[in-house]
Amino acid sequence: MSEVVRFESELKTLLRTGKVIFGTRKSLKMAKNGKVKMIIIASTLRQDLKDDIKTYSKLSNIPVYEYGGSAYDLGKLCGKPFMISTIGVIDPGESKLIEQIKEGTQ
C-alpha cells in the first residue's frame, strides 16, 4: 500500500512542478521522437496501444510505468473530470518519480 501512496504523492508533485502531456496519441508521438522522459499508462489501456507505447519507449530508452488503477482513477488522481489513459512526462520538475521507476522501487 505504501508504494501506491508514494506513487500518488510523487505524481501530484510532478503535476504541480513539472510538465506533462495527457493522451495516448500525443504521448506515443513524443515517444517516437524521444521527447518524453517517462510514460505512465493506466491498466485499462487497450493492449495494442500498450504494446506500441512499450515498443517505442524501449527503442528510445524511456521508462514506462503501468498504474494499477483504471483510466478514470488516473484522471481523478490528476484532478481532471475525465479519463486519462496515458501521461507523458516532459519535465519531471521536483518529482523523483523517474528515479524511483528506474531503480525499480515502485
Number of C-alpha atoms within 10 A of each C-alpha: 5 8 10 12 10 14 17 17 15 19 21 16 17 22 20 15 14 16 14 21 17 17 15 21 12 14 25 23 15 20 26 17 12 17 16 25 20 25 27 22 27 23 18 15 16 10 10 9 15 19 11 14 24 21 15 18 23 13 11 16 14 21 17 21 20 14 19 13 14 17 20 17 18 25 19 14 16 19 11 12 10 13 17 23 23 29 25 25 23 18 18 22 16 13 19 14 23 21 12 14 15 14 9 8 9 15
